[in-house]
Amino acid sequence: MQKLTGFGSYDSMSIGLGMISRGEVALIVARKGAQAGLVSEKMFPAIVLMVIVTTLVTPLLLKVGMKKQTPDNTELPPECQGSLPGKDYI
């Protein structure tokens, strides 16, 4: 997928880490699924626990996973835009 989007491995991993925790959406979907009978009431606490765990772990993973700065994850000041060879900054 990274070749399709043009991001390198490091930047693709950083984007993926940022997408891990979507707790509020997962809780809403799980609750609606339980109300519709698609998720058993026995499984609901496990889903809530996983939402809480991923919500708490994501910032730690992001801190570790986004230490390195690359041209794709760094916003350049206006005076430097367009100055890196091989990159088209607007």
N, C-alpha and C positions, 0 to 999 in steps of 0.2 A: 504494500500500500504506500510505503514511503516514496517509492520511485514514481508512483502516480501523482502524488501531491507535491513532490519536489523537495521534501524535507529530508534531512539526514537521519541516521539512526538515533542519534542523541536527541534531536529535536522531536522526533516521532515518539520516543519514550516519554519525554517531558509532557507532551500533549496528552498522551495516554494516561499518565499519572494524574493529570489535572481533571480527567473525566471520570475517575474512580468514584468519587463521592457525590452522589446526587440523592442524598438522604430524603429530603422532603418529597420528592417525586416518587421514590421507592415506597415510602410509607403510605402515600395516597393510593398508589396502584395496589399495594398489598391489602390495604383496608377495603378497597372496592372489590378486589378479588375474593376476600373473605366474605363480604356481604353478598356477593353473587354466588357463593358456594364453590368457587374455583380454587380457593386456598382453604385448607382445613384450619379450624380454630387451633388445632394442635401445632400446626406449622407456623402460625402467625408470630408467636414469641421468638422463634428462631430467626425469622425474617427481620423482626425489629432489632434483635441483637446484632445481626450482620450489618444492618444499616448504621447502628451506633458504632460498631467496631470500624467499619470503613470510613465513617465520618471522622473518627478520632485519629486514624492511622494516616489518612491522606496528607495532612499538612507535613507530617514527619517525612513521608516519602518524597513529597515535593521539595522539601528543603535539601534532602540528599540528592535527588535526581536533577535539580536545576542549579547546581553549583557552577557548572562550566558555562561561560558565555560564548555564544556563537553568533555569527552575523544574522542568523535567522531568528534568534531569540533576544536580540539586543536592539533597542531603539536608538538610532543615531541622532545626535543633535543636528539641526537644520544645516549648519555650516559644513558638516561632514557627509551629508547625503550625496550619494553618487560617487564617492571617492574610493570605494573598494573595488578592485578589479574583479570582474566576473559576476558582480551583483548589480542589479538595476534597482536602486532605491528611488522612491518618488517622494 
